[in-house]
Amino acid sequence: MNRPQDTKAPKHPWWHWRGEWARTAAVLLLLGVFRASFANHYVVPSGSMEPTLEPGDRVLVDMRAHGWRIPMTTLHLTQGQPVQRGEVVIFDSPRDGVRLIKRVVAVGGDTVEVRDGHLRINGQWLSNGRGSEERFAARTATLDLDDGGGPDVASMQVPQGQLLMMGDHRGNSLDGRYFGLVPEDKVYGRATAVFWRSGHAFVWKAL
């Protein structure tokens, strides 16, 4: 007479589960290192960058663009590329530490003025005829001026190593006109593209 087979799952010794936990922890650690050092994403919280970015947009962030950091720290192992005018970047607000996304409108050495929401850099207005588009070296920003231009900034020179950040929705942006300049080494990463937008699902809009 055949004996019934035991259908219970085999019991594993405690060290088997310790190995499983170690492997799981290693995978999670590697994912964390990848996100902290190479690429991450950011969810746009407000309309301060409209029409370029809309609330809820998910943005791909290149963490290596301006220097490779030691994971989970602000220490840089490599220098990376200098931050350029016109880039959209992620950084921590010097006012309260909240992580923000804004456009770099002036870099160290620039003489900058803001009037009625329009930028004048090194003696040149960035918008042709002071219209709703501003042309940086490699990028064009479309402005939202429906709420006005926000605070003016008298002509000033940006110190080396500092950046002036502003939103494209000039009258609805809590930016460098309120909290001041941001040290270049505090930039967390460069926003490269919108990859998901509410109502459109997956998209690809380069920034």
URRA-V249400 format. One record per residue. N is the residue number from 1. RES is the residue in one letter. D_FIRST is the distance of its C-alpha to the first C-alpha in Angstrom with 1 decimal. Layout:
n,res,d_first
N,RES,D_FIRST
N,RES,D_FIRST
This chain:
n,res,d_first
1,M,0.0
2,N,3.8
3,R,6.4
4,P,9.3
5,Q,12.2
6,D,15.4
7,T,18.1
8,K,20.9
9,A,23.7
10,P,24.0
11,K,26.7
12,H,29.8
13,P,32.2
14,W,35.6
15,W,37.4
16,H,35.4
17,W,36.9
18,R,40.3
19,G,40.3
20,E,39.5
21,W,42.4
22,A,44.7
23,R,44.0
24,T,44.6
25,A,47.8
26,A,49.0
27,V,48.6
28,L,50.5
29,L,53.1
30,L,53.6
31,L,54.0
32,G,56.5
33,V,58.5
34,F,58.6
35,R,59.9
36,A,62.4
37,S,63.7
38,F,63.4
39,A,63.0
40,N,62.5
41,H,63.3
42,Y,65.7
43,V,65.9
44,V,69.5
45,P,70.3
46,S,73.7
47,G,76.3
48,S,78.5
49,M,77.8
50,E,78.2
51,P,78.5
52,T,76.9
53,L,73.9
54,E,72.7
55,P,71.0
56,G,67.2
57,D,67.5
58,R,65.0
59,V,66.8
60,L,65.5
61,V,67.1
62,D,67.7
63,M,67.5
64,R,68.9
65,A,72.1
66,H,74.3
67,G,72.6
68,W,69.1
69,R,68.3
70,I,66.2
71,P,63.2
72,M,63.7
73,T,67.4
74,T,70.7
75,L,71.5
76,H,72.1
77,L,71.0
78,T,72.8
79,Q,76.0
80,G,75.0
81,Q,77.5
82,P,80.4
83,V,80.0
84,Q,81.9
85,R,84.0
86,G,82.2
87,E,78.7
88,V,76.4
89,V,74.8
90,I,72.6
91,F,74.1
92,D,74.2
93,S,77.2
94,P,79.7
95,R,80.4
96,D,77.1
97,G,74.4
98,V,72.8
99,R,71.5
100,L,73.7
101,I,74.1
102,K,77.7
103,R,79.9
104,V,81.8
105,V,85.4
106,A,87.4
107,V,86.7
108,G,88.6
109,G,92.2
110,D,92.4
111,T,95.2
112,V,93.7
113,E,95.1
114,V,93.5
115,R,95.6
116,D,94.4
117,G,90.9
118,H,92.1
119,L,91.9
120,R,94.7
121,I,93.6
122,N,96.2
123,G,98.9
124,Q,97.0
125,W,95.5
126,L,92.0
127,S,92.4
128,N,94.7
129,G,97.2
130,R,95.2
131,G,92.7
132,S,89.0
133,E,87.7
134,E,88.1
135,R,87.8
136,F,86.5
137,A,86.5
138,A,83.2
139,R,82.1
140,T,83.6
141,A,83.0
142,T,83.5
143,L,84.9
144,D,84.5
145,L,87.9
146,D,87.4
147,D,87.6
148,G,90.5
149,G,90.4
150,G,89.7
151,P,91.8
152,D,94.2
153,V,94.3
154,A,97.6
155,S,98.0
156,M,96.2
157,Q,94.9
158,V,91.2
159,P,90.9
160,Q,89.0
161,G,85.3
162,Q,85.4
163,L,84.3
164,L,85.4
165,M,82.6
166,M,83.2
167,G,81.3
168,D,82.1
169,H,82.6
170,R,85.7
171,G,86.6
172,N,83.1
173,S,82.0
174,L,81.9
175,D,82.5
176,G,84.8
177,R,87.8
178,Y,86.5
179,F,84.5
180,G,86.4
181,L,85.5
182,V,82.0
183,P,81.7
184,E,80.3
185,D,77.7
186,K,76.2
187,V,75.1
188,Y,71.3
189,G,70.8
190,R,72.3
191,A,71.1
192,T,70.5
193,A,69.3
194,V,68.1
195,F,64.6
196,W,63.7
197,R,66.1
198,S,65.5
199,G,65.9
200,H,65.5
201,A,62.1
202,F,62.0
203,V,65.5
204,W,67.2
205,K,70.7
206,A,72.1
207,L,74.4
